[in-house]
Amino acid sequence: MDVIPNLIPETYNEAWFIPELELHGWRGNGDLWEVFTARFSWLRWESAEADLIVKFCNLQGFEEEPKESYLYSRDDARIAMRAEIIAYKGPLAPLQGDIVPQFYGLLGSWQPGSNQCWCALFEDAGVNLTPGDGIDPNVR
């Protein structure tokens, strides 16, 4: 299956579903996200699975105020993450599946101590681009 299952058969009598992510391998990281390959499934619905790219952002990993070792403060990271998701839902939406990987959604978790962890779910579009692929890594 190449998409995240999001429809639940009307005949299924469970009222709730728990998403489950099984991380398979580390793909890389950036200033904001850690990226992994993963298998997505609904914990209580075995027939619906998908292989994905997941991008994790743990806001607790950012300092309250920016420092030289961090590009973002915690608030800046939250704003940047939100801007990226809005771009996928807005101007990049028509390009998804062709030029841009399909964006499937965002899962969030609030941990004790007000720690927020976010996970963006994407289609696995293949091999990572590297600086040798003719893309300037300094262009944002």
Secondary structure by P-SEA (a helix, b strand, c coil): cccccccccccccccbbbbbbbbcccccccccbbbbbbbbbccccccbbbbbbbbbbccccccccccccccccaaaaaaaaaaaaaaaacccccccccccccccbbbbbbcccbbbbbbbbbcccccccccccccccccc
